[in-house]
Amino acid sequence: MKNQLRMYLVEAREKLGYSQYRVALNANMTHQHYNMIENGKVNKNVSFRALVSIGAALKIPFNELIELEFNYQKVSGGLEAE
């Protein structure tokens, strides 16, 4: 299963016509860090702060990002299944 959060970020960024650099600048993080998040190279978890910042930069409701990241963590083994 592809990482839904990261694919969603790419789609949202492209829909707005933003570069990774612009999203990173608007999210107050380095371009390298955003690139690693979008490409799934960040160790399984994306920080709460990063999700809030990226959501604001891409005009994505925060609850959508949380749901996608939660589902990814559950599938990837990052969270214990109930």
C-alpha positions, 0 to 999 in steps of 0.5 A: 500500500502506498503511503496515502499521506505523502501521495496526498501532499504531492497531489495537493501541492501540484494542484496549487501549482506550488514547488516543494521549496514554496511549501517548505518556505510557507511551512517554515521548514527546510526544503530538504525536510519537506522533500524527505516527508513528501518522499517518505524518507522521514522515519515513519512518524511525521511530527505534529508540528510538521503536519500543522505547518504543512496543512496550513501551507497547502490549505488542507484541513488538519483532520484530513492530515491526521487521519491519513497519517494515523492510517499509515502508522497503523498499516506500517506497524508504527502504531499498535493495532487494537 
